[in-house]
């Protein structure tokens, strides 16, 4: 065996090791950044509790008793001791962060249960709605883009107009319109959305339609560029149909920028689902949030805000890592 033949595998192994080390380092940096962002979100949540008007113990007593009055220090002492309000603020803050690392979001003021139990019981319907809306948005975006990009001028303009229009619509407006048209005027769907499949259609469409327009805009720009590339022309000269070229060759390159935005999209859908659930009176953390706000249940409100923040961070982390695995060019970047 020649020297060159023995050297090539050795160089290949070294390059593979370096690539793996760089990918692992990139992963560690992203995880550390994600942890820092979660701690920052938790710190802001703790600060928001302190900035609430009025004394926390007084507000809690008012909610529990249904009375609005001035409570004496002796009457407030048991509440302050139970929830740790009598401790110094740095101690309260460290205890709050320590609880987060243990999975403890505090105790609900009104339900006297751990916030994790209050939220956890309603988290599944929200996640189902969110993930279903993300999949539906991708299907709509890909279908409309593939069917309209670089077709006739009228068809292309129709697709572009649809994407620009839907991307600019707020979720709550879409939800109200769908509710009035398809549940009140045309009673095709229930006014109150339940957890069954039929009651999920309108809430799912409320979240998916604006996101589909946004993803479609990003994918359209890239697909127009990809369809002008030489490899697309080569595929067509080999006898492939236009639809096959778009689906098998052009689309996988065009959707990469939209994939990087899926992390943001998933986090936005979680926060949008809270509003949508209240429009359709659907079970989920949206109903829990409204009740907590009305009763000034600060730990529950803070817990939901923190869950949304974590959803943003984790979704973007997973997308970033997945993109680095898919595209080898990113593995060498810091």
C-alpha positions in Angstrom: 0.0 0.0 0.0 1.4 3.4 -1.0 2.0 6.3 1.4 -0.9 8.3 -0.3 -3.3 5.4 0.2 -2.5 5.1 3.9 -2.5 8.9 4.4 -6.0 9.5 3.0 -7.9 7.5 5.6 -5.9 9.1 8.4 -6.6 12.6 7.1 -10.3 11.7 6.8 -10.4 10.5 10.4 -8.8 13.7 11.7 -11.2 15.8 9.7 -14.2 13.8 11.1 -12.9 14.2 14.6 -12.4 17.9 14.2 -15.9 18.3 12.7 -17.3 16.3 15.7 -15.5 18.4 18.2 -16.7 21.6 16.6 -20.2 20.4 16.5 -20.1 19.3 20.2 -18.6 22.7 21.1 -21.3 24.5 19.1 -23.9 22.4 21.0 -22.5 23.2 24.4 -22.4 26.9 23.6 -26.1 26.9 22.4 -27.2 25.0 25.5 -25.4 27.4 27.7 -27.0 30.3 25.9 -30.4 28.7 26.2 -29.9 28.2 29.9 -28.9 31.8 30.3 -32.0 33.0 28.5 -34.2 30.9 30.6 -32.6 32.3 33.8 -33.0 35.8 32.4 -36.7 35.1 31.7 -37.2 33.7 35.2 -35.5 36.8 36.7 -37.8 39.1 34.8 -40.8 37.0 35.9 -39.7 37.3 39.6 -39.2 41.1 39.2 -42.7 41.4 37.7 -44.1 39.9 40.8 -42.4 42.5 42.9 -43.6 45.4 40.6 -47.3 44.4 41.0 -49.2 47.2 42.7 -49.9 46.6 46.4 -48.6 44.2 48.9 -48.6 40.6 47.8 -49.9 39.3 51.1 -52.7 41.9 51.1 -53.7 41.0 47.6 -53.7 37.3 48.5 -55.9 37.9 51.5 -58.3 40.0 49.5 -58.7 37.2 46.9 -59.1 34.4 49.5 -61.6 36.3 51.7 -63.4 38.2 48.9 -63.0 41.4 51.0 -61.2 44.6 50.2 -59.9 46.1 53.5 -56.7 47.0 55.3 -55.3 44.0 57.1 -53.2 44.2 60.2 -49.7 43.0 60.4 -50.8 40.2 62.7 -53.4 39.0 60.1 -50.9 39.1 57.3 -48.1 37.4 59.2 -49.3 33.8 58.5 -49.5 34.5 54.8 -46.1 36.1 54.7 -44.6 33.1 56.5 -46.4 30.5 54.3 -45.3 32.0 51.0 -41.9 33.3 52.2 -42.8 37.0 51.8 -41.1 37.8 55.1 -37.7 36.7 53.8 -35.1 39.2 52.3 -35.6 39.7 48.6 -32.2 38.1 47.6 -33.2 35.0 49.6 -36.6 34.9 47.9 -34.9 35.2 44.5 -32.4 32.4 45.1 -35.2 30.2 46.5 -37.3 31.0 43.4 -34.4 30.0 41.0 -33.6 27.0 43.0 -37.2 25.8 42.8 -37.1 26.3 39.0 -34.1 23.9 38.7 -36.1 21.4 40.8 -39.1 21.8 38.6 -41.0 23.9 41.2 -42.8 26.9 39.9 -44.3 27.8 43.3 -47.8 27.4 44.8 -51.0 28.8 43.3 -52.4 31.5 45.6 -56.0 30.6 44.8 -55.9 26.8 44.3 -53.2 26.1 46.9 -51.6 23.5 44.6 -48.2 23.5 42.9 -48.2 25.6 39.8 -46.8 22.7 37.9 -49.9 20.7 38.6 -52.2 23.6 37.7 -50.5 24.2 34.4 -49.6 20.6 33.7 -53.2 19.5 33.7 -54.0 21.9 30.8 -50.7 21.8 28.9 -51.5 18.8 26.7 -54.4 20.4 24.7 -52.3 23.5 24.1 -49.4 21.4 22.8 -51.7 19.4 20.5 -53.1 22.6 19.1 -49.7 24.1 18.7 -48.0 21.2 16.9 -51.1 20.6 14.8 -51.1 24.2 13.7 -47.4 24.1 12.8 -47.9 21.0 10.6 -50.9 22.5 9.0 -49.1 25.8 8.3 -46.2 23.9 6.6 -48.6 21.9 4.4 -50.5 25.0 3.3 -47.3 27.0 2.7 -45.6 24.2 0.7 -48.7 23.4 -1.3 -49.4 27.1 -2.3 -45.8 27.8 -3.0 -45.2 24.8 -5.2 -48.4 25.4 -7.1 -48.0 29.1 -7.8 -44.2 29.9 -8.0 -43.1 30.7 -11.6 -46.4 29.7 -13.1 -48.4 32.3 -15.1 -48.2 35.9 -14.0 -51.8 35.7 -12.7 -51.2 32.5 -10.7 -48.0 33.8 -9.2 -49.6 37.1 -8.3 -52.5 35.2 -6.6 -50.1 33.2 -4.5 -48.0 36.2 -3.5 -51.1 38.2 -2.6 -52.5 35.3 -0.5 -49.2 35.0 1.4 -48.8 38.8 2.0 -52.4 39.1 3.2 -52.5 36.1 5.5 -49.1 36.9 7.0 -50.3 40.3 8.1 -53.4 39.0 9.9 -53.4 38.8 13.7 -54.5 35.5 15.2 -57.3 37.0 17.2 -58.9 38.7 14.2 -58.7 35.5 12.2 -60.3 33.6 15.0 -63.2 36.0 15.4 -63.9 35.9 11.6 -63.8 32.1 11.5 -66.0 31.9 14.6 -68.6 34.3 13.2 -68.7 32.8 9.6 -68.3 29.1 10.2 -69.8 28.7 13.7 -72.5 31.3 13.9 -73.6 32.2 10.3 -72.8 28.8 8.9 -73.1 26.4 11.8 -70.6 23.9 10.5 -68.4 23.9 13.6 -69.2 24.2 17.3 -69.1 27.7 18.8 -67.3 26.4 21.8 -64.2 24.4 20.7 -63.8 21.2 22.6 -60.9 18.8 22.7 -62.3 16.6 19.9 -61.1 16.7 16.3 -64.2 18.6 15.0 -63.9 21.3 17.6 -60.2 21.7 17.0 -60.6 22.7 13.3 -61.3 26.4 13.7 -58.7 27.0 16.5 -56.1 25.2 14.4 -56.9 27.2 11.3 -56.8 30.4 13.4 -53.1 29.7 14.2 -52.1 28.0 11.0 -53.3 30.5 8.4 -51.2 33.5 9.4 -48.1 31.3 9.9 -48.6 29.6 6.5 -48.5 33.0 4.9 -45.3 33.9 6.6 -43.6 30.6 5.8 -44.8 30.8 2.3 -43.3 34.2 1.7 -39.8 32.9 2.8 -40.1 29.7 0.8 -41.3 31.5 -2.3 -38.3 33.8 -2.5 -35.9 30.9 -2.2 -37.8 28.6 -4.6 -37.8 31.3 -7.3 -34.0 31.4 -7.0 -33.6 27.6 -6.9 -35.7 27.0 -10.0 -33.2 29.1 -11.9 -30.2 27.0 -10.9 -28.4 24.7 -13.4 -29.2 21.5 -11.6 -32.9 22.1 -12.0 -32.4 22.6 -15.8 -30.4 19.4 -15.9 -33.2 17.5 -14.1 -35.7 18.8 -16.6 -33.6 17.7 -19.6 -33.6 14.2 -18.2 -37.3 14.1 -18.7 -38.6 14.8 -15.2 -41.9 16.6 -15.0 -42.1 20.1 -13.6 -43.9 18.9 -10.5 -41.4 16.2 -9.8 -38.5 18.6 -10.2 -40.1 21.1 -7.7 -40.9 18.4 -5.1 -37.8 16.2 -5.4 -35.0 18.7 -6.1 -35.9 22.3 -5.7 -38.1 22.2 -2.6 -35.6 20.7 -0.2 -33.2 23.6 -0.9 -35.9 26.2 -0.8 -37.3 25.3 2.6 -34.1 25.6 4.6 -34.5 29.2 5.5 -38.1 28.5 6.7 -36.9 25.6 8.8 -34.6 27.9 10.7 -37.7 30.0 11.5 -39.7 27.1 12.8 -38.3 27.5 16.3 -39.6 31.1 16.4 -42.8 29.9 14.9 -43.4 27.2 17.5 -42.8 29.7 20.3 -45.2 32.2 18.7 -47.8 29.5 18.3 -47.7 28.7 22.0 -48.3 32.3 22.9 -50.9 32.6 20.1 -52.7 29.4 21.3 -53.4 31.2 24.7 -55.4 33.8 22.9 -57.1 31.3 20.5 -58.2 29.1 23.4 -60.0 32.0 25.0 -61.7 32.9 21.7 -63.1 29.4 21.3 -63.4 28.6 25.0 -61.2 25.7 24.4 -59.4 23.9 27.3 -55.7 24.7 27.7 -53.4 27.0 29.5 -55.2 30.0 28.0 -58.2 29.5 30.2 -55.9 29.0 33.2 -54.1 32.3 32.4 -57.3 34.3 32.2 -58.5 32.9 35.5 -55.1 33.5 37.2 -55.0 37.2 36.0 -58.6 37.8 37.2 -57.8 36.4 40.6 -54.3 37.9 40.7 -52.7 34.5 41.1 -49.2 35.8 40.4 -47.3 32.4 40.7 -49.6 30.8 38.1 -49.3 33.8 35.7 -45.5 33.8 36.1 -45.4 30.1 35.6 -47.3 30.3 32.3 -45.1 33.2 31.1 -42.0 31.2 31.9 -43.4 28.1 30.1 -43.9 30.3 26.9 -40.4 31.7 27.3 -38.9 28.2 27.7 -40.9 27.0 24.6 -39.2 29.8 22.6 -35.7 28.9 23.8 -36.0 25.1 23.5 -37.6 25.3 20.1 -34.9 27.6 18.7 -32.2 25.4 20.3 -33.6 22.2 18.7 -33.9 23.9 15.3 -30.4 25.3 15.5 -28.9 21.9 16.4 -30.9 20.1 13.7 -29.8 22.6 11.1 -26.2 22.2 12.0 -26.6 18.4 11.6 -28.3 18.8 8.3 -25.9 21.4 6.8 -22.2 20.4 7.4 -21.0 23.9 6.5 -22.3 25.2 9.8 -20.4 22.7 11.9 -17.2 24.7 11.6 -18.7 27.9 12.7 -18.7 29.1 16.2 
